[in-house]
Amino acid sequence: MSRKQSRLTHSSGVANHSIRCLLILVVVVLVVAAPVLFLVFLVLVVVAAAGSSACRYARAAIVILVLTPGSW
């Protein structure tokens, strides 16, 4: 009986470990992807707002974001 109980405890521990690893992976992906998505959104907004001089504003926005350590 104690063997059966230890096997059940071990299997639930493995499941909890897998769920924890999956959550860590999701958090890492979100942390890495958030600045990229923000940068893409900002570039799209700048392009939509600037019109003909969009390239200059987009480059300026990219340079500002890359040089700002807090945004990464």
Sequence and secondary structure as in RCSB ss.txt:
>XXXX:A:sequence
MSRKQSRLTHSSGVANHSIRCLLILVVVVLVVAAPVLFLVFLVLVVVAAAGSSACRYARAAIVILVLTPGSW
>XXXX:A:secstr
 HHHHHHHHHHHHHHHHHHHHHHHHHHHHHHHHHHHHHHHHHHHHHHHHHGGGHHHHHHHHHHHHHH GGG 
